[in-house]
Each structure stands twice: as structure tokens, then as C-alpha cells.
Amino acid sequence: MNYPIEIIRKKAGKDYVNKFLGKPFDEVVKFVVDIERKIIALGGELHSDAGELLIEDGSDNRNLWGGNIYPLRKKEDELVEYNSLINIKPLKSNFSLEVQDDKIKQEIRKIINELMYG
């Protein structure tokens, strides 16, 4: 089954992310951020599907970082998780599912905040 994925280019608001709940996951929404273009692909079952959509839209894979948003969580520091297979980027010295560079994490969070929670 194909689950919806959308590219967010302008402020959508925090409630917008909720429309992806249950498609397919009840508590989490996958995301991929292009830190250069400052856009987000939300939704889908796999981060790689959202990343592919961004690449088709003109993004460079080297600028894509994935994770999960938990919109129902109340604590600010529990809303975003920075884990995804697409984050394994040896050329960027990221050898883990987790984004290891704090500057990249901050940029991801800034983009999410501006488009979804700002």
C-alpha cells in the first residue's frame, strides 16, 4: 500500500503533521529534511521513499537527513528523533542511523520549527 508523502515548502502549522498519523503509523510521522533547500518531506512508510521524492524534486542526497516526529508527545525534547537509514553518510562522517553532528541536528530542528511549529 502506498502512503501519502508531501513536500512542505512553506509554513504548514503543527496540526498539519497530525494528518499523517495512522498512515501507516499511529504515533509517529516519518520526515526527511533537505537542509540546503530548507524543505521537508512528511509521511510515508520509509524514509527512503520521502528522500526519493525530494531527489525527484531537485534535492541532492548529500543534504537529506531523516527522522521521526512524534506529534502527540507533550515534551519539546521528545517531539523529534533523528534516526534513519538514510543518515548513514560516511563521506559526511556520519556512520550511524542517528545524526551525529549537533550542527546538522540544530539545522533540522530549525527547519521543522519554522515549517511546522514556529
N, C-alpha and C positions, 0 to 999 in steps of 0.2 A: 504494500500500500504506500502511496506517495503522500507525504505530509507537507503542509504548506511551509514555504520559506519565503520571507520577504526581505528586501533590502531597504533599510531605513536610512534616508539621506538627510532628513530634517526632523526637528523635534516631534516626537510622537506621543510622549507622555507615559507615565508609569503604568497606567491602566492598559495601555496598548499591548504590553507584553503578556498580559493575562489571557488574551485571545488565543494564545498558542498553547495554553495549558490543556492537557488531555489529548494533544495532537503531536506525538503519541504519549508524552509523559505527563503525569498528574501534578507533579510538584516542581518540575524543572523545565526550563526552556534553553535549548542549545543556542549558542551565538558564535559568530566569527566576526572579528573586527579587522578592518583594514586601517592600520594606524597611520598610513600615509594619506589616504583619501578621507579619513575620519567618517566612515560609514560602517553600518552593522548589518549582517545578515542574521535574521532571527528565525528560529523554528527548525523543523525537520527532525529526522531521526539520528542522522550522523553529522558531525562537524564537517566531514569531507564534502557532503552534499552542499552545505552552505558555502564552503570555500570555493567549490566548483562554480557555483552561481556568481560569486564575486569575481572570479577569474574571467568568466564569460562576459562580465560587465566591465572588464578592463583593469582589474586589480592584479598586482604582482604577488605571487605566492609568498615571497620573502617578507611581505608586510602583513600577512594574515596570521592572526592569533585567535585561538578558540577557548571556549569555556562554557560555563553554565550559569544561568540566572535563576535564583530561587525567589520568585516574586512574593510568595506568601510568608516568607520569613520576616520577622519584625526587626531584628538587629541589623544595623547597617553593614557591619563587618561580615555578615553571613549571607548577604544577597548575591555575591558574585564569587564564583570558583574559577580558577584559571587552569583547568586541566583539560587536555585534549591531545589525541594522537597527532594532530597537525602542528602541535607546538614543538615536536622533536625536530630541531633545526641545527644540526652540527655546525653548519657554516656561520651560525649566529651564536655558537657556544651554548645552545640550549639542548641538552642531552636527555631531557626529562619530559614527561607529559605536562608537568607544571611549568608555567612561565617562570624562569629563574631570575630574570633581570628585573629588579624593582622599578627601574625607569619605564620599562615596557608595561609592567603591571599598572603603574600610575597613569600611563597614556591610555591604556584600555579602559580603566575606570573613569577617566576624564571624559572619554568619548561616550561611554554608556551613560554617565551622569548627564551630559549635555543633551543627548538624544532621548533618553528615557526618564531620567529622574530629576533633571535640572529645572 
